Every structure is written in C-alpha cells, then in structure tokens.
Amino acid sequence: MANKWFETVAVAQRRAEKRLPKSVYGAIIGGAEKGLSLNGNLTSFDQLGLAPHVAGLQAERSMNTSVFGLDISMPVIISPTGVQAVHPEGEVAVARAATNRGIPMGLSSFGSRSMEDVAAVNSQLLFQMYWSGGRDVMVQRLERAKAAGAKGIILTLDWTFSNGRDWGSPWIPEKLDLKTMIKLSPQALSKPKWLLAYLKTGKLPDLSAPNMAHPGQKPPAFFGAYYEWMTMPPPSWEDIAWLRSQWDGPFVVKGVCRVDDAKRVRDLGATGLSVSNHGGNNLDGTPSPIRVLPAIVAAVGNDIDVVLDGGIRRGSDVVKAVAMGAKAVMIGRAYLWGLAANGQAGVENVLDILHGGIDSCLLGLGKSHISELTPDDVIAPRDFFVTLGDK
Ligand SMILES: Cc1cc2nc3c(=O)[nH]c(=O)nc-3n(C[C@H](O)[C@H](O)[C@H](O)COP(=O)(O)O)c2cc1C
C-alpha cells in the first residue's frame, strides 16, 4: 500500500485535490471575488521573516499553553468549517485527531456531524454559532450545546452573504437524490478512492445541517439552514451582549479585524476573540489577520484572549502569530486537506507537521517555551502592520 504520510500541508493539499470530486475540492478552496483576501492571508506570512540564533539554543522545548480557559498541548485550535462530503467520518475524525494531539475542536453550525457525536470524542468542544433563527432558537441551541458537553461558544460575525468567485463557485446540490447523483456521477466516478470510502459506510454524503435542527424536528438541508440565517436581521452589539449573557462559559467572537470592534467585544464580557477574515471567504479586500493582530493585542490582549485565524500552513506561521501577540491560532483548510488526504490520520499528520515546525522555530530562535516569543523574533517590512478603527 502506498505511504499515506505527507511531509507538508502543501503535499496534503495536492493529495486532497487529487482525491476529491472537483466540486468538493472547490468548496474547500472557497475564497471570495478576486481572491485578494484569500491570497493576502498567505502572502502576508511569506513577507515575515524570523531572526534566529546559532548557539545557546535550548535542548528542551515546550509549547503547551491555555486559551479560553482550556489547557492545550500547542497553540493551535481547529477552526469551525461547515463543509460536507470531504470524508465519511467528517468532523468526528477531525475531533478524534484533535483529542489525540491535545487541542480543542471548533464545530460549525453547518457541520455534517452532530455536536453530540463530536463531543463524545473531544472533551474540548467549542460550538460555533451564527446569529440565526431568533432568540428562542439560539437559546435552545445553547442549551443543546451545554447538554452535549460543549466547553465554549464561538460566535462568528463576519459573513455578508456575498460569495461569487472570479474562478467560479462549485455547484452544491440541495440534496443527493437519484437525479443529482446522475448529474454528479462523472465527477464522483473519476474519484474512485473518495467514492469507495463512502460506499464502504453504505451512505452517501449527507448534505444536512444536524446542528441547526429545531427541537423535535429533522435536521434541515444545508440550504434550508442557510436561508434561516440569511433572512435574520443582523445583530446589534446589544444583541451580542444578550447572547453572551445566555452562556455561562467561555464565549469567543470570531471575525474581528478592527480595534474599536475588539474593545466592544471585550466590554460585552467575551472571553476572547479571533482576528479573522473568514479565511478570505467573505468581503474581499479585508486585511489579512496577521497584519491587524498587533494593534488588537495592544488594545485588548491584557483583558481577553486574542487568537489569529487565517493563512496558517506551517509551524513557522504559528510562531510568527504567537510572537506578534496571539495566544494561539485557528486552522481551517490545512486540516480539511489532511482529512481529505487520509481521514483522521491525515488530520493528525497536519497537526504533527505544525508541532514539528513550531518546535524547529523555537530551537532556532533560542526559546525553551512558546511564551518566550516576542515581536523581536519577527522581521517585518515597514508599514506591514496596520491599525483599523482606533482614532
Ligand atoms: C470550506 C470552509 C468552510 C468554512 N465554514 C465556516 C463555518 O461554517 N463557520 C465559521 O465560523 N467559519 C467557517 N470557515 C472559516 C474558518 O473557520 C476559518 O476562519 C478559515 O478557514 C481560516 O483560514 P485558513 O483556511 O486559511 O486556515 C470556513 C472556511 C472554509 C475554508
């Protein structure tokens, strides 16, 4: 049997592309409009360098830390992704891998597996919600998450429902009935390994959203759930403060890129925030998170946990973010590619790549613990970092 281990996230991406039907791979790549933010998230890390030492290095290094009240083995968190049909075990495989490597699992409202199934294999579940369905429905979701064992809530606020792409969006069917299967069959048959993995389970990809189900009802179809969300008026800061008051554990706001918003998130009592532009999937032209991170850390980092989300592909990216003040990073596509390439073992492979890369950087930078990193370890071009919303 071919060796399924891969040495970098880029290799995992190539394997995912080879293995997945075109529309599923296209859905993971995502991006918006011209892809400015999607590409910017990556090229921003390329523009940052590291300032290494050559002697006096540390023989023993560690990277355990805590974030959002959770003890974690390295400063990496699984970011929630609502994407179906990558692998039959879906989020359960990701959650197992996260457990085995000692990191928390963010589960999307639009995930293909239920919060109960995921919480059963990961004791550090962070359930992600959108402002959707009305106050009663959101309270029911919080209660369900609590009962399932979720440790925290991630509220994602950066979505504006614009998702056209210059390179074309994949067609996503409403449900997989016979008619759609016939339409999709050329794509599926051209990817026999992917298809076989599903056939072995006796099930086809499930395009429902079990975490968006209303009590006593069947899980809605993906697009039905999306419609519920789309038709909800956007929340005010008072609405967010109300939602926070309904949850007595860690509460994280995802999608912040401005200092004024970060201060509001802190003031309404959140535990933390993620500096994020939704992986470049939302408003094109929003800045890459690493460029706005230091200003946000300077404004609220002593009060709440600030994490960075977007563009992480290597351990050195994690190190750059932590050196610039992030408590941890969140990853999206990197683990999805690992999942596509080799299921749970592929996600573990990605996490091991990040762990190994962080460790190499700590060695080269002369650190014994991740907390010793400082901005002096990073070389940045003039005017690289920007401050938004701080008059
Ligand atoms: C295919 C895909 C689906 C996503 N779905 C969600 C989602 O349901 N909820 C959410 O908060 N973020 C979602 N995101 C954004 C990720 O949580 C994360 O912010 C982003 O992937 C980080 O960028 P990276 O992929 O470069 O690591 C999604 C991202 C991708 C690529």
The ligand as an SDF file (V2000), in Angstrom:
LIG
                    3D

 31 33  0  0  0  0  0  0  0  0999 V2000
  -14.6800   25.3910    3.3890 C   0  0  0  0  0  0  0  0  0  0  0  0
  -14.7630   26.3160    4.5410 C   0  0  0  0  0  0  0  0  0  0  0  0
  -15.9270   26.3750    5.3240 C   0  0  0  0  0  0  0  0  0  0  0  0
  -15.9870   27.2530    6.4030 C   0  0  0  0  0  0  0  0  0  0  0  0
  -17.1100   27.2570    7.1910 N   0  0  0  0  0  0  0  0  0  0  0  0
  -17.1560   28.0360    8.3040 C   0  0  0  0  0  0  0  0  0  0  0  0
  -18.2600   27.9850    9.1940 C   0  0  0  0  0  0  0  0  0  0  0  0
  -19.2100   27.2540    8.9950 O   0  0  0  0  0  0  0  0  0  0  0  0
  -18.2070   28.7780   10.2840 N   0  0  0  0  0  0  0  0  0  0  0  0
  -17.1600   29.6150   10.5570 C   0  0  0  0  0  0  0  0  0  0  0  0
  -17.1720   30.3090   11.5560 O   0  0  0  0  0  0  0  0  0  0  0  0
  -16.1130   29.6770    9.7180 N   0  0  0  0  0  0  0  0  0  0  0  0
  -16.0700   28.9060    8.6180 C   0  0  0  0  0  0  0  0  0  0  0  0
  -14.9800   28.9310    7.7930 N   0  0  0  0  0  0  0  0  0  0  0  0
  -13.8350   29.7880    8.1510 C   0  0  0  0  0  0  0  0  0  0  0  0
  -12.8500   29.0020    9.0220 C   0  0  0  0  0  0  0  0  0  0  0  0
  -13.3690   28.7840   10.3050 O   0  0  0  0  0  0  0  0  0  0  0  0
  -11.5560   29.7770    9.2050 C   0  0  0  0  0  0  0  0  0  0  0  0
  -11.8650   31.0730    9.6220 O   0  0  0  0  0  0  0  0  0  0  0  0
  -10.6920   29.8390    7.9550 C   0  0  0  0  0  0  0  0  0  0  0  0
  -10.7210   28.6240    7.2460 O   0  0  0  0  0  0  0  0  0  0  0  0
   -9.2730   30.1810    8.3560 C   0  0  0  0  0  0  0  0  0  0  0  0
   -8.4510   30.3010    7.2370 O   0  0  0  0  0  0  0  0  0  0  0  0
   -7.5000   29.1150    6.7170 P   0  0  0  0  0  0  0  0  0  0  0  0
   -8.3900   28.1810    5.9700 O   0  0  0  0  0  0  0  0  0  0  0  0
   -6.5260   29.8230    5.8690 O   0  0  0  0  0  0  0  0  0  0  0  0
   -6.8910   28.4580    7.9270 O   0  0  0  0  0  0  0  0  0  0  0  0
  -14.9010   28.0900    6.7020 C   0  0  0  0  0  0  0  0  0  0  0  0
  -13.7300   28.0150    5.9180 C   0  0  0  0  0  0  0  0  0  0  0  0
  -13.6580   27.1450    4.8610 C   0  0  0  0  0  0  0  0  0  0  0  0
  -12.3890   27.0770    4.0570 C   0  0  0  0  0  0  0  0  0  0  0  0
  1  2  1  0
  2  3  1  0
  2 30  2  0
  3  4  2  0
  4  5  1  0
  4 28  1  0
  5  6  2  0
  6  7  1  0
  6 13  1  0
  7  8  2  0
  7  9  1  0
  9 10  1  0
 10 11  2  0
 10 12  1  0
 12 13  2  0
 13 14  1  0
 14 15  1  0
 14 28  1  0
 15 16  1  0
 16 17  1  0
 16 18  1  0
 18 19  1  0
 18 20  1  0
 20 21  1  0
 20 22  1  0
 22 23  1  0
 23 24  1  0
 24 25  2  0
 24 26  1  0
 24 27  1  0
 28 29  2  0
 29 30  1  0
 30 31  1  0
M  END
$$$$
